[in-house]
Amino acid sequence: MRIDTKSRSDPLRRRLRRLGPGERREEAQAFIRLFHRENRLGDGVRREREAEITRALRRSGTYEHTPEELAFGARVAWRNHSRCIGRLFWKSLEVIDCRTVRDPDEVAARIVDHMALASGDGRIRSLITIFAPVRNNDLPVYVESAQVVQYAGYVDGAGSVIGDRQNVEATRIAMALGWRPSGPPGMFDVLPLVIRHRGRRLLYEVPPSVIREVDIVHPEYPRIAELGLCWYAVPCISGMIVTIGGLDYPCAPFNGFYMGTEIASRNLADENRYNLLAKVASAIGDAPDNDKRHLWKDRALLELNRAVLHSYDRAGVTIVDHHRASEQYMEFARHEHAAGRVPSGDWPWIVPPQASAACPVFHLPMRDLQAVPNFYRSRASDGGRLRPNYEHETRSRLQERWDRMKRRVRDWHRLHN
Ligand code: ARG
């Protein structure tokens, strides 16, 4: 069965931010000023570049970033992304410029290269590969899969799920397009990468040689290993759009490394994911039935976290625990303040799901400026309120009032359109 034929309404179109020509010009100029200010480039060069961009926008509705602007924009998008606890390292993001790559096979090949480079010998490098931007009405090739590596979820006859419940729909689509797991459905079958090209879906197998996986074992409870759990080394997000200076790059897979709780407290534990707490409890010799306060869950969570951290360490794969990550976030916030900037934070995302109040970030007031450059999924959710942030610029009262008014009109329009 072919479930997808050529169609005009590519789902990407419904996710992209809608910017009018004036808004795009404003974002482009704000970005260029930021780029020149933070890199201490002279005023003359900046004015020239601004004029050039204004001309290009007027002529063609779009413009092109220099490689330096692109790299800076991607790093600042990370710095601005309020949901990430790992931003202390934003400057070290390596940017691979693939803007000229437009052929889906080639996109897939570059993503394979990305995965190989990112996992290397186990010391994970934070990388982003950026493919072609949206130009006016032209949608480039992009990745539909939320991550480059993710595990299949199969619904069996009785309605229970083998594998990752989160990916049941993605698995159904892949199978409808002809994909099959290599053996009987397993708990950790890597799904193929789905690439969208001119409305069509194309499937690509990511070669196992670039997918590093870690078997989960516990330093003290051998029965944890018997559960046969594993997880992949490199979380590579491929379903987000990077917006820089008014231009959107919908195909820009990026990766960092894991914080243990993402795997142990969420992916393997959540009821709508692997839902493994009861199994972990019995593997460590706990009897959930006798614990009317349900604290067996806390014990299972703790031991699963220990197991994940221990297993990654043992395999030599980079991972951070939530206590250290929280400290690093505090340091990031201090650095930002010292640089005269306000860090954006989204509290429910930053605070780890384990030992929350014992992590310093729990007690840190946070504000989300929703500034561009940034990463977003859809204008209907996280992309809708992104805008340039002028807090570190001296702007006249009049300009500020004008900004506010424009924003109000814009928000009104978004609400009513
Ligand atoms: N939470 C997601 C997962 O468990 C990954 C999100 C990005 N995480 C990161 N450490 N860069 O797969």
Residues whose N, C-alpha, C, O or C-beta is under 5 A from the ligand:
A	BS01	LIG	P235 G256 F257 Y258 M259 E262
